[in-house]
Amino acid sequence: METIFDPSLPYAWQTSEVPGTLALSTLMSINLRLTAFDPKRTHSKSFRYTQWMIFEPTRHIPVERSPWNPLSAAAYIEETFERTERAVAIASPDQTRLPLYDGIAGVGWAQHRLHKMGFGDMTVDYLPLVEQAREKQAKNLRDHDAVSKALLVGELGFRLTEHNLAPDDHLLVSLVRVIEANEYNPACELLSGSPGSILVACSLIDDVPSLQSFIRRAVDQLEAQLCFSTLGDYRVWMTRAPSGRFYDLLGMAHGFAGNSLSIIRAFPYLSDAAVSNWAETITRTFKRTASREGNLANWPVGIDGKFLVQQCHGAPGIICCVGELMNRGDDEFDRLILDAGELIWQAGALEKGSNFCHGTAGNGYAFLKLFRATEDQLWLDRARAFAVTAISQSKEARKKEGSGQPSLWTGDLGLCFYLESCIEQTAAIPTLDYF
Ligand SMILES: [Zn+2]
């Protein structure tokens, strides 16, 4: 079976298995003593030379000094769009990856959206490709009921793309059906759990008002899965890994931040008291689990205690998921989020590449979020410096490795949306903030 999870995960996740189902009672009876990290630890030496450093300098490269040029960014998007159409046209279906995250469903979603934004001409008929890929993925995941319905790797991502490509009542009914089938999910994380279904449901409320009750039920289920930490007065979600073990992960893709994003999106459908409680619960966890070095802040991935600075794990994704809770009168939280933004800048671009999930473009989105929250030009300038760097990284990688397979979350298409945001000074993230 293909590996469907992020390769940057801790080693324990590197398995070909997919999470199965687990009864809630079993989940809640597990010993939840958390030994993953000690948020109270201090850092007595420079973070660059201690084992507790809050970022790893070897994972980063300097930001380019070339000036931002919106015309170059637009040209990159146009060129990438056309290159993607050509690549899909000659791709072998047997060798094509499948899901919204990094497969043909994500490519179809992205090309359709970029075309609507005014880029390129669509020459590929994506609908049959996505339908075939959905059926193939259903077979791959037939023994893994929980993950099979998820947004980024399961059926929901395919149904969403099909509805976008050819909206009609029949496809909308199929989309709503798969959303409502994911009310409870033991994975308890964004990539393969129920939070993705909550996000898509929130985006469909105008067309399907009845989804409000699904959203409330799904949030109730997430609340039931919330656990008290034994390390302090805050709460955590325990993400179930493919190995069957549980991890108190904090980031966007598999942890507390991703779940929090879905709940923040659900705020309009919750009571005032619930919104207030959730805001307090979410901000408290991030305040209690942050590690600081001077005016920099980051959070550990989870069980192995290492620090990453990526959209999927670490400060960038956390800012993107919960930065909206700034400016609510909690000065400590606001300062923490700004210090996490400073860390991303001080760390530099990501050596790993230019993509959205664990590359420079994904980290740059945190600057765009901070620009929207503070209206401070500094953050927009930093976002655009990352954009310039990411374009160079992408072109360099293409020279070395060829075009590779197009991908929304792990390839050049994610970078296209980031560049568009840098041009338009917006901060919404594809398949997290809009669908
Ligand atoms: Zn990643």
Boltz pocket constraint, residues with backbone or C-beta under 6 A from the ligand:
constraints:
  - pocket:
      binder: B
      contacts: [[A, 6], [A, 8], [A, 253], [A, 310], [A, 311], [A, 312], [A, 313], [A, 357], [A, 358]]
      max_distance: 6.0
